[in-house]
Every structure is written in structure tokens, then in C-alpha cells.
Amino acid sequence: MTETSETTRYTVAVIGGTGPQGKGLGYRFARHGHDIVLGSRAAEKAEVVATEVNDRLADVAGAGTARGLANADAVAAADVVLLAVPYDGHDELVASLPLAGKTVISCVNPLAFDKRGAHGKVINNGEGSAAESAAELQPEATVVGAFHNVAAPALWSEDEFLDEDVIVVGDSVEGKQVAIDLAASVTGRPGVDGGKLRLARVLEPFTAVLISINRKYKTHSGIRVTGLDAH
Amino acid sequence: MTETSETTRYTVAVIGGTGPQGKGLGYRFARHGHDIVLGSRAAEKAEVVATEVNDRLADVAGAGTARGLANADAVAAADVVLLAVPYDGHDELVASLPLAGKTVISCVNPLAFDKRGAHGKVINNGEGSAAESAAELQPEATVVGAFHNVAAPALWSEDEFLDEDVIVVGDSVEGKQVAIDLAASVTGRPGVDGGKLRLARVLEPFTAVLISINRKYKTHSGIRVTGLDAH
């Protein structure tokens, strides 16, 4: 992480910004100086949550600002877009947004649940992921995957940072750097470059493992990458 | 982990016991008091590696013993079998072994490599894994998945324990407990119950993410599960 990237202040549109993951990540970004534009189907709903975030950050020195807009307007107001939407309806929504030219970070987890617990939905016969679908639907966007495995309740907590790592995958070095920078708002250290976009096929369903662990051990688990002391 | 399971001394047959993963895990198990039977196609080759392990453990108080046998004989000599074989030829080998009634731990990673790096092989159109294949081929064995993500060079090092967690998946609580116990030989703490066997679909290709991280950061990375301080 260079000094330049450490001090970059981003404006991030959070699509799905009123859901727990989007609201929680947006709060973390804004808490550490980035500006966020929460997007929702209804601008009014996004404005309510933006006010909630701003109220929470009123006493935090150096915090960024939150505002709420309808999804497409939120995208238009930012260069970086976080997709934090449910997988149901994901493809239609992503296709409908003006994402050309944007850096798009997908934290979408295509999961299914049955009596045996959580597991990954099979996409494109095992050769796809939500992040890859977004990249195919929006060929002029730079799509990366990140923030799949952070638990929403921990994001909305008062803890300064979460004790875990954010793994970032993508086919664009510049795109990954944005997510690597933003990860520091969540974990206190840069995100970990985990390789190419197709490895989102692993990061997305890994959340099912964490959900299983959470159920068994009554906790909010995360993952930390060991062996990286020097980075 | 109960006091009973903490003190259980297992005899573990390691199929693929002359490869780096099998040899390294066998060494760890024996170093912490379990007996190992390294299996190979040729018994002589397994004996050579067993001698190497025994020599290394000569000064370790409480260490178990290592011996080498042909694969099928190694299986016959143990109640617990670690499958540490390459994915190429995996199904044929597993089908050929006398695994009925055994607890079988698969650490097999079906990976492919191309110019974009490592990635997971697609098994059964995304609805399979090496561990599930083993369970289907050996319906009278108790198959669990574990030890997928530990790096072979770290296993064969002099470090007392590896700074990472072993995640265990399986459909049998008793079968998982064996791997959870054995994990303590590697990491210094019990393995983490990660849910049902089908989640091996995630743990196996996760190794591709770690390989990507290793290449980028010039390290031997592992994963640690956070949020489990109490367990």
C-alpha cells in the first residue's frame, strides 16, 4: 500500500445500501473518511439510512459523509460502486445500472439454505460467480470481488476494526487496489490480493463455511490470512 | 475438545505418504504422539520416508512411530486413513483401497493451473468435490475433509506449530472429531468444525487463493478463523 493510496478519499456508491451488509460496509468506509452514497430502490429509504449513518458518525473526527439516492443516481454520483445486493435479482439489477467506466466491487454471496445448512449456489455449472456475472453483464466496468466474508453485525458494531482480513480478487490491478485501500477502513490494514476474478467462485461460497461455524460456535467468525506479517 | 479426545493416540495410515503433503502431515501427527503408517505404491519407497521421519523424531519426547507399507497394507493397519494423493488418479485409487469401516480424512485439492494461475477443477458440474467423490466411492467409510490449506514446506519445518487453523467438514460428528483432534498436532489447537461434507467444495479450491497469495507476497500463507477465542 503506497502513501498515496493510504490517503485516497473515495466516494463509494453502495447498491443495497439499506441492507445489513451494505449499510455496515458504508458505515465503515465513512467512519474512516470516505464519502458514501447509499443506493436503494426508493431514494427516501436510502436517505433514512444515510441519516442514521451520519448521526452515528457525528462525533467521529475525519469521518466522511453519507447521503441516500435511488440506485442509478447513486451510481452516477460515484466512481466506485459496491454491489451489496441479494443474489436473487442480482443479474437484472446489475444489467440495469449505469456501471460503464466504474470500479465495481462485488461482495455478493450466492448462497442457498436447506436442512443441512448454508451452501453455495452453483453458477454456470461451477464455472461462474456473482462477480463474474457482473463483469459479463457490464463489460465496460472494472469488476473486482471483496468483502464477502465480513459479518454484518460486526460491521455495525462500535469496534474500531474487525479482526479479520479482506481478500480481494480481480483481473485489474487498479481495480483491486481500490478495494485493497477500502479494506483498511474495515480491518485496519490493506486488503489481501487473492488473485484473479474467477477465484470469486471460492470466496463467495466460503461464507457458507463461516455461517456453519457461527451456528456451531455461537460467534461471528471471519478469516485472517496468516504468513503476511511483512505486507 | 474433551479431555478424552485430547489424549487419544491414533494410528493413521497416510496414503500418498511419500508426497510432500502426506509426509509433512504424517510427521506432524507422529511428532505429537500418534503412530503413522506411510503408504505408497511401493512399500520400499514408503519405508525410506518412514525412516526419514523416525530419524527426525529421534530426540522428540513422546513422539509416535512411523513405518512404511504398500497403500492397501497401510490402510489395513490403521483405523484412520489420510488421503493425501494428487487428484489425478484419485478416484481409481480410492475405489481400490479397503476403506470400509475406516475414518477417512481427505485433504485432496483438485486444482488446475494455467497462465492465469491456480484455480479449482470443476467436479460434477460444481456439485462435487474430491471428498464427496471418496464418500460416494466408499459408502461404508466415514469420509471427512480437512487439512486442505496447510502448506507442505511449513509442515516439514522445525516450527512447533503452524499459525493457522484446520477447518474440518463432514457428515459424521464422530468422523469430524478425529480430524479435529489430529489438527491439534499441526496447529496446537483443535480443528474448527466447518459444517457438512459438501462444503469441501469450498475448502478444496480455497487452496488456489492461498497459492495466488503466496505467489504475490512470497510467503506460505494459511487461514485462521477469527472470533473463536473461547473454543
Contacts between the chains, C-beta under 8 A, distances in Angstrom:
chain1	res1	chain2	res2	distance
A	116	B	196	5.1
A	116	B	198	7.3
A	117	B	195	5.5
A	117	B	196	5.9
A	118	B	195	7.6
A	119	B	196	7.6
A	119	B	198	5.7
A	119	B	199	6.6
A	119	B	201	7.8
A	120	B	201	6.8
A	120	B	202	6.6
A	122	B	125	7.0
A	122	B	126	3.9
A	122	B	127	5.8
A	123	B	126	7.5
A	124	B	126	8.0
A	125	B	122	7.0
A	125	B	125	4.4
A	125	B	126	5.5
A	126	B	122	3.9
A	126	B	123	7.5
A	126	B	125	5.5
A	126	B	126	2.3
A	126	B	127	7.4
A	127	B	122	5.8
A	127	B	126	7.4
A	163	B	226	4.8
A	163	B	227	7.4
A	164	B	226	4.8
A	164	B	227	7.9
A	167	B	209	6.5
A	167	B	213	7.9
A	169	B	209	7.6
A	192	B	213	6.2
A	192	B	217	7.9
A	193	B	212	7.6
A	193	B	213	7.1
A	193	B	216	5.1
A	193	B	217	7.8
A	194	B	209	4.8
A	194	B	212	5.7
A	194	B	213	5.9
A	195	B	117	5.5
A	195	B	118	7.6
A	195	B	208	7.2
A	195	B	209	6.1
A	195	B	211	8.0
A	195	B	212	2.9
A	195	B	213	7.3
A	195	B	216	7.5
A	196	B	116	5.0
A	196	B	117	5.9
A	196	B	119	7.6
A	196	B	212	7.3
A	198	B	116	7.3
A	198	B	119	5.7
A	199	B	119	6.6
A	199	B	205	7.9
A	199	B	208	6.1
A	199	B	209	5.3
A	199	B	212	6.6
A	201	B	119	7.8
A	201	B	120	6.8
A	201	B	205	7.0
A	202	B	120	6.6
A	202	B	202	6.3
A	202	B	205	4.8
A	202	B	206	5.2
A	202	B	208	6.7
A	202	B	209	5.6
A	203	B	209	7.1
A	205	B	199	7.9
A	205	B	201	7.0
A	205	B	202	4.8
A	206	B	202	5.2
A	206	B	206	6.5
A	208	B	195	7.2
A	208	B	199	6.2
A	208	B	202	6.7
A	209	B	167	6.5
A	209	B	169	7.6
A	209	B	194	4.7
A	209	B	195	6.1
A	209	B	199	5.3
A	209	B	202	5.6
A	209	B	203	7.1
A	210	B	225	8.0
A	211	B	195	8.0
A	212	B	193	7.6
A	212	B	194	5.7
A	212	B	195	2.9
A	212	B	196	7.3
A	212	B	199	6.6
A	213	B	167	7.9
A	213	B	192	6.2
A	213	B	193	7.1
A	213	B	194	5.9
A	213	B	195	7.3
A	213	B	225	6.3
A	213	B	228	7.5
A	214	B	227	7.9
A	216	B	193	5.1
A	216	B	195	7.5
A	217	B	192	7.9
A	217	B	193	7.8
A	217	B	227	7.8
A	217	B	228	5.8
A	217	B	230	7.7
A	217	B	231	5.5
A	219	B	227	4.4
A	219	B	228	6.2
A	219	B	230	7.7
A	220	B	227	5.2
A	221	B	225	5.3
A	221	B	226	6.3
A	221	B	227	4.2
A	221	B	228	6.4
A	222	B	225	7.5
A	222	B	226	4.4
A	222	B	227	5.9
A	223	B	223	5.2
A	223	B	224	7.0
A	223	B	225	6.3
A	223	B	226	6.9
A	224	B	223	7.0
A	224	B	224	4.5
A	224	B	225	7.8
A	224	B	226	5.2
A	225	B	210	7.9
A	225	B	213	6.3
A	225	B	221	5.3
A	225	B	222	7.5
A	225	B	223	6.3
A	225	B	224	7.9
A	226	B	163	4.7
A	226	B	164	4.8
A	226	B	221	6.3
A	226	B	222	4.4
A	226	B	223	6.9
A	226	B	224	5.3
A	227	B	163	7.4
A	227	B	164	7.9
A	227	B	214	7.9
A	227	B	217	7.7
A	227	B	219	4.3
A	227	B	220	5.2
A	227	B	221	4.1
A	227	B	222	5.9
A	228	B	213	7.5
A	228	B	217	5.9
A	228	B	219	6.2
A	228	B	221	6.3
A	230	B	217	7.7
A	230	B	219	7.7
A	231	B	217	5.5
